[in-house]
Amino acid sequence: MEPVRITQGQSNDQLLYFTSSSLTEDDQSLVFISDRDGYPNLFVQQLDTGEVRQLTSIRSGYLKQYVYFDGVEGRGLGKASISLDPARGIVYYIEGDEIRCVDLAGQSRVLNRLPEGQVTAFTHVSADGTRLCVPTTDERALEYATLKNGRPDYDIDARVRNEGLSSYLRVYDSTTGEQLSAERVEGAWITHVQFSPVNRNLILYNHEWPSDCGIRRIWLWDGERHIRVREEAPGRSRGDWTCHEMWEKDGESVIYHGSYRDGGSNYIGKYRLDDGRVWEIALPAGYTKYGHFTVGNRYTDLLVTDGYYYPEGWETSGHGGGDWLCVLHVDWEQGTIRWSPLCPHGSNWDSQDSHPHPVFSHDDRSVYYTTNRDGVRAVYVVETEQS
């Protein structure tokens, strides 16, 4: 497949984080982050005409938060806070301590403000557009003097647990901005939240960088219970690495991926809500170059990844990330994966912002991704075999 560059110019452009679509429901408008006016801001591009409109005009840089530890204290765009309601064309984001939204015409408003003494991360809007979840953590978690390799020079998870810090699942009414609930989770650093696609009262969330990642990474909150998604079992250990959880679009299952402590192979996994059944499929032994996995929208058991796969004879790059975009057709019952390579993505993974984080269009006929193959970050698209 031949990829096509969507965003143009010499600015740095990128998709929203993979837990949010960057495309409106009709696949006609692309929302993205760009520094084309000298600062990180939100823009929308009409895909049929190429017209670009600026949605925010923030002039104070980007906010300090997960994953942007070098950001500005209490000011700027929360680059890790942006989520799109694709059906209604409303973008939610944090600017400084303000929880805000903007429509695709550029009309913005303040919904609420973050409580004092809290830091935040990736937000999520419910499928019906009525709720916004904002995870916050006691600010002590990110109080540091120095950064090492772009991160605080201490174990954040250990500090949170040893000092008795907490995170909160804060849910807001997307119309009035009223905070409807604030579920405290003790000893947790929560950075990813996702409403169920079919139930706004069910939230998938994480513990970030936990020491026992194999069992403490992925959780569900149903309004009454905190449900651990992955338990120790034969072949599954608390010492495994597990991450990047997301919902299947029917809301029946959660998809995730990681690597096993014993044997070192990478895997993709699936947890079914109604009976707690878990499937995990190990990737081929040579597939070690890291990547993310994102679910399809219309087709079940369809994934796209920006890593792991490489064709025979391919000379892999020197960085830790993968080189190719691939669509995966997964048969969980048989434990098999059919890999359909799309194209090399060309990103060198030099920062969080240059991670490809591929996402399907809503009709699953295309995959959009970020790459810095041209020397600057840009958004590209490539067609899939569903086209």
Secondary structure, 3 states (H helix, E strand, C coil): CCCEECCCCCCCEEECCCCCCCECCCCCEEEEEECCCCCCEEEEEECCCCCEEECCCCCCCEECECCECCCECCCCECCCCCEEECCCCEEEEEECCEEEEEECCCCEEEEEECCCCEEECCCEECCCCCEEEEEEEEHHHHCCCCEECCEECCCHHHHHHHCCCEEEEEEEECCCCCEEEEEEEECCCCCCEEECCCCCCCEEEECCCCCCHHHHCEEEECCCCEEECCCCECCECCCCEEEEEEECCCCCEEEEEEECCCCCCEEEEEEECCCCCEEEEECCCCCCCECCEEECCCCCCEEEECCCCCCCCCCCCCCCECCEEEEEEEECCCCEEEEEEEEECCCCCCCHHHCCCCEECCCCCEEEEEECCCCCCEEEEEECCCC
